[in-house]
Amino acid sequence: MTGFDPRTAFDLTGRTALVTGGSRGLGRQIAEGFARAGATVIVASRNLESCRAAAAEITRDTGATAHPAALHVGRWDTLAPFVEKLVAEHGEIDVLVNNAGMSPLYDAVTDVTEALFDKVLDVNLKGPFRLAALLGTRMAAGRGGSIINITSTGAVRPSPHILPYAAAKAGLNTLTAGLAHTFGPTVRVNAIMAGTFLTDVSKAWDMDAFAARAARFAAGRGGQPSEIVGAALYLASDAAGYTTGSVLTVDGGQP
Ligand SMILES: NC(=O)c1ccc[n+]([C@@H]2O[C@H](COP(=O)([O-])OP(=O)(O)OC[C@H]3O[C@@H](n4cnc5c(N)ncnc54)[C@H](OP(=O)(O)O)[C@@H]3O)[C@@H](O)[C@H]2O)c1
């Protein structure tokens, strides 16, 4: 690249992006942002109806094409057939956003059952690994691509009520660096380490207690879901041509 033209560097025209957990929250915003940048997007989550609704809204609002897909990222054995079917229907995937995630709360660490621990690792770590393995291999054999893992600042600042989740997200940060080497140079693999965003997950929070905590953030507040999109678009696009194996923190400056 001899010069940098922002009008083309962030353009995703002709690319197809799979956004797991694209029906709500951060994934929904990322899917819409990518569509506005010209991508065809696939909105995937467990609830097909909500994916259909999100895909229809994105298609209506952006003029790009969005497709719904049913996907449970915590079911390892279903992921290879899912990828085969997806590619058969929509062609090769250029961008994978491993966004689907969950963190069930618990009171005492002794309340963490093996089943809960396994489920949290299945969804937040094993599923993203398997999807990256399957799609990264295809991307590397074809026209290249970008994989973006959505992790959490809990990975580096683990609070007592999210320990399995924090460990899973720390593992995903580590996988990000390793997968960048696995699939480079034509496939870039990066993570966005998200801080506190006001999505459905925040509906269960004590907002007064949160406001007191957020006052100590450099930004002084929690993030709006749309405020993740710029980072995701950067990592998905040619603008990030030399950015791979990185973990980009987007947390409003949490201490
Ligand atoms: N919000 C935050 O403050 C925050 C902070 C740090 C990191 N993050 C991370 O950011 C990502 C998105 O979080 P969010 O706040 O946007 O979550 P959210 O609002 O709860 O949305 C979660 C999305 O993931 C889907 N999903 C959940 N489990 C799934 C599964 N097993 N298979 C496929 N899809 C699944 C949901 O749809 P269905 O229910 O239809 O499956 C939904 O589309 C997660 O990885 C989360 O850990 C969020």
PDBQT file of the ligand as one rigid body, heavy atoms in Angstrom, charges set to zero:
ROOT
HETATM    1  N1  LIG A 301     -21.922  -6.236  27.356  1.00  0.00    +0.000 N 
HETATM    2  C1  LIG A 301     -20.786  -6.188  28.019  1.00  0.00    +0.000 C 
HETATM    3  O1  LIG A 301     -20.631  -5.402  28.964  1.00  0.00    +0.000 OA
HETATM    4  C2  LIG A 301     -19.626  -7.053  27.616  1.00  0.00    +0.000 A 
HETATM    5  C3  LIG A 301     -18.398  -6.843  28.253  1.00  0.00    +0.000 A 
HETATM    6  C4  LIG A 301     -17.305  -7.614  27.875  1.00  0.00    +0.000 A 
HETATM    7  C5  LIG A 301     -17.443  -8.578  26.889  1.00  0.00    +0.000 A 
HETATM    8  N2  LIG A 301     -18.650  -8.773  26.310  1.00  0.00    +0.000 N 
HETATM    9  C6  LIG A 301     -18.736  -9.822  25.308  1.00  0.00    +0.000 C 
HETATM   10  O2  LIG A 301     -19.330  -9.319  24.138  1.00  0.00    +0.000 OA
HETATM   11  C7  LIG A 301     -20.055 -10.347  23.489  1.00  0.00    +0.000 C 
HETATM   12  C8  LIG A 301     -21.481  -9.864  23.233  1.00  0.00    +0.000 C 
HETATM   13  O3  LIG A 301     -22.057  -9.523  24.478  1.00  0.00    +0.000 OA
HETATM   14  P1  LIG A 301     -23.468  -8.767  24.564  1.00  0.00    +0.000 P 
HETATM   15  O4  LIG A 301     -23.428  -7.957  25.808  1.00  0.00    +0.000 OA
HETATM   16  O5  LIG A 301     -23.767  -8.120  23.271  1.00  0.00    +0.000 OA
HETATM   17  O6  LIG A 301     -24.424 -10.018  24.811  1.00  0.00    +0.000 OA
HETATM   18  P2  LIG A 301     -26.028 -10.131  24.671  1.00  0.00    +0.000 P 
HETATM   19  O7  LIG A 301     -26.661  -8.796  24.521  1.00  0.00    +0.000 OA
HETATM   20  O8  LIG A 301     -26.443 -11.024  25.791  1.00  0.00    +0.000 OA
HETATM   21  O9  LIG A 301     -26.199 -10.904  23.289  1.00  0.00    +0.000 OA
HETATM   22  C9  LIG A 301     -25.654 -12.182  23.161  1.00  0.00    +0.000 C 
HETATM   23  C10 LIG A 301     -25.820 -12.654  21.749  1.00  0.00    +0.000 C 
HETATM   24  O10 LIG A 301     -25.197 -13.940  21.641  1.00  0.00    +0.000 OA
HETATM   25  C11 LIG A 301     -26.170 -14.919  21.271  1.00  0.00    +0.000 C 
HETATM   26  N3  LIG A 301     -25.826 -16.159  21.934  1.00  0.00    +0.000 N 
HETATM   27  C12 LIG A 301     -25.781 -16.422  23.268  1.00  0.00    +0.000 A 
HETATM   28  N4  LIG A 301     -25.402 -17.685  23.484  1.00  0.00    +0.000 NA
HETATM   29  C13 LIG A 301     -25.209 -18.244  22.250  1.00  0.00    +0.000 A 
HETATM   30  C14 LIG A 301     -24.801 -19.525  21.809  1.00  0.00    +0.000 A 
HETATM   31  N5  LIG A 301     -24.544 -20.519  22.682  1.00  0.00    +0.000 N 
HETATM   32  N6  LIG A 301     -24.698 -19.743  20.490  1.00  0.00    +0.000 NA
HETATM   33  C15 LIG A 301     -24.962 -18.757  19.596  1.00  0.00    +0.000 A 
HETATM   34  N7  LIG A 301     -25.345 -17.534  19.953  1.00  0.00    +0.000 NA
HETATM   35  C16 LIG A 301     -25.461 -17.280  21.275  1.00  0.00    +0.000 A 
HETATM   36  C17 LIG A 301     -27.516 -14.303  21.667  1.00  0.00    +0.000 C 
HETATM   37  O11 LIG A 301     -28.601 -14.777  20.880  1.00  0.00    +0.000 OA
HETATM   38  P3  LIG A 301     -29.471 -16.094  21.249  1.00  0.00    +0.000 P 
HETATM   39  O12 LIG A 301     -29.959 -15.898  22.642  1.00  0.00    +0.000 OA
HETATM   40  O13 LIG A 301     -30.534 -16.140  20.201  1.00  0.00    +0.000 OA
HETATM   41  O14 LIG A 301     -28.530 -17.257  21.119  1.00  0.00    +0.000 OA
HETATM   42  C18 LIG A 301     -27.253 -12.838  21.355  1.00  0.00    +0.000 C 
HETATM   43  O15 LIG A 301     -27.382 -12.601  19.964  1.00  0.00    +0.000 OA
HETATM   44  C19 LIG A 301     -19.960 -11.575  24.387  1.00  0.00    +0.000 C 
HETATM   45  O16 LIG A 301     -18.931 -12.418  23.948  1.00  0.00    +0.000 OA
HETATM   46  C20 LIG A 301     -19.612 -10.980  25.726  1.00  0.00    +0.000 C 
HETATM   47  O17 LIG A 301     -18.920 -11.899  26.561  1.00  0.00    +0.000 OA
HETATM   48  C21 LIG A 301     -19.742  -8.035  26.637  1.00  0.00    +0.000 A 
ENDROOT
TORSDOF 0
